[in-house]
């Protein structure tokens, strides 16, 4: 479960990074061409999507990955006690 949630978190973060790259590319194009391809509303939507994805990745990490790691640590501790360690 830890690996799956870590992978999910990493993938969501990557999508957010990709959105950031799209926004940066569009801004570069606007500077080079002297006009913006997306309108302000579209740009705002891209930026809002990026923020939402980053927040989702943080939530996934906080809620699932850390909880799963704590659970695994508890299980490992119990198993070590059972082995007499």
Steps between C-alpha positions, in 0.01 A plus 500: 500500500787736583653447157167548321418823685854631455474429128157666480633807679801515266277473192267778616803722571632425150169609344524824698853549373383439145230765540765740623709427191198562276435833667867599468502403131186700433653800675818468289292476182311812601825691549648379170189563292396816679164348579371232728358180358276429799279772634521609862219268606673201341829592662327535836339158454837341424655660807204403718524141377868492583432629853218249548718210386782604731255522790361157408850353492572650841174358637572156357845509651374623838195276525616178343875476469585621849218298656612187316862556607392539863291184476791310345734624775255375765472160333879477470536587871246233595679244284835587656352452848363163390850398385641587842693797362 
